[in-house]
Amino acid sequence: MKMRGRRNKGSVFRQLVASYIAFAAVSVFFLYLCMFGVLIFVGGGNLETLAPYELVDSKGNVGDISHFENLGGWIEQLDGSYHVTEVYGEKKDEVTCYTMEELTEYLSTDNLVESATSASEYRGYLKAVRTEGVTTYYLMKIARDALRMSYTYDIGKIIHSQSARVAVAAVLSFFLLFLASCFLMSAYLSRRIQRPLQKIICGMERVRAGDSRVRLDFEAQREFAEIRDTFNMMIEQLDDQKREKQLNEEKKNRMLLEISHDIKTPVSTIKSSANVLEEGLVKPEEISRYYQLIDQKAGRVDTLVNDLFLLLRMEDGDYRIQTEQTDLCELTRQICADYYEEITGRGLEFKIRIPEEPMDAAVDRKEFPRVIENLLGNAAKYNKTGSEVSVEVRREGGKARILVQDDGAAVSDELRPVLFDPFVRGDRARQTSGGTGLGLAIAGKIVKKHGGKIWYERIAGENVFTVILD
């Protein structure tokens, strides 16, 4: 299969650093743009309207001062003796005449001015206009906190001065600080983002190399912590699946071995008996016994094949049972009637404790009876040291319970974990011949298909198999 080429877009770390630099630059640009826009808005579309000296031209004509008035300012026209001859806008103080010292106080750029006049509240901008030999003064007055004076230096004219060197140093300092901030941001991102990413990538590489013991262990933000925990959980699930697969392989191999053994023995007996009969080596009075032996062994093979087929069908995930509401009491009572002679014929007392009132549950009427049949059959066959077998049906906690008990020898501890696996047979105290070793495995699969539970316990000297259905 031809792989499509993929374009390498670079690392996340580099993209984050580049994004930070671009964001910082764009932020500074938009900051200045917004400040410029505010000035344009305040100045009514013309920045010159905010410059007090530009409100009066060189001929003494006063332009539009509406925006200057909006800031609380006004203009006073003074004659050569500094008397107020005309006012443009709304005058905020009562001064009508000035001295040179008072004008100097108004022209002071400090925000705090100690004065007995209104110069402590208002700042003045004085412009002299000479027309036809007469000098007229225009004093622009505004509150000291409403407008600030700034100065512009022509670098071209003072390129060799100390001020130029200071300005260049300031610009270089800005760029150095900007580069330092980028470096610090890179170090921060490296610690917070790049290191966790490298650990995650390293862990994935180890998993790809076949190391299932790797676990991620680092402190990080919530997103990386979630990735870390999810990664560890996936590895644990893979380990569980690997162990389960290995266990299933062992079970399958053991099952194949048991199948071959269980089929080989009766088939060998059938083959040898047929050969003896064919050669005429059997006495006439023993021919019937050989035919019975062949029929018995063939029946055992048939039973093994049927049980194996049923087990495989129950293990098939696509197989669906057909459930319907059934009276468990009546169903169990019928099965007990079928097994009554077999159990009592072995010299065992058969105790049946089934209530008279119906107890409905959704079961497959074809498959579920095999559960009770297999449990009763096992109790009868393996109870070599006890004297009774019992069956009880009851409802507990809103769920139906079926209990099959016998007072025979206990199942050994080593067999209990695998008691419901295929081809598991009891120990020597509960040994019998003729079983396929699939009875409990089939019962367990059928109960699981019904969404119920089945388990074994040793209680008060009795073997208790419990089945629970909703």
HELIX and SHEET records of a PDB file:
HELIX    1   1 VAL A   12  VAL A   42  1                                  31    
HELIX    2   2 LEU A   47  LEU A   50  5                                   4    
HELIX    3   3 PRO A   52  LEU A   55  5                                   4    
HELIX    4   4 SER A   66  ASN A   70  1                                   5    
HELIX    5   5 MET A  100  LEU A  107  1                                   8    
HELIX    6   6 SER A  118  SER A  120  5                                   3    
HELIX    7   7 GLN A  162  LEU A  189  1                                  28    
HELIX    8   8 SER A  190  GLN A  194  3                                   5    
HELIX    9   9 ARG A  195  ARG A  208  1                                  14    
HELIX   10  10 ARG A  222  GLU A  279  1                                  58    
HELIX   11  11 PRO A  284  GLU A  286  5                                   3    
HELIX   12  12 ILE A  287  GLU A  315  1                                  29    
HELIX   13  13 LEU A  328  GLY A  345  1                                  18    
HELIX   14  14 PRO A  369  TYR A  382  1                                  14    
HELIX   15  15 ARG A  416  VAL A  418  5                                   3    
HELIX   16  16 ARG A  428  ARG A  430  5                                   3    
HELIX   17  17 GLY A  439  LYS A  449  1                                  11    
SHEET    1   A 4 VAL A  84  TYR A  88  0                                        
SHEET    2   A 4 TRP A  74  LEU A  78 -1                                        
SHEET    3   A 4 VAL A 134  ALA A 143 -1                                        
SHEET    4   A 4 TYR A 122  THR A 131 -1                                        
SHEET    1   B 2 GLU A 324  ASP A 327  0                                        
SHEET    2   B 2 ASP A 360  VAL A 363 -1                                        
SHEET    1   C 5 GLU A 349  ARG A 353  0                                        
SHEET    2   C 5 GLU A 388  GLU A 396  1                                        
SHEET    3   C 5 LYS A 399  ASP A 406 -1                                        
SHEET    4   C 5 GLU A 462  LEU A 469 -1                                        
SHEET    5   C 5 LYS A 453  ILE A 459 -1                                        
END                                                                             
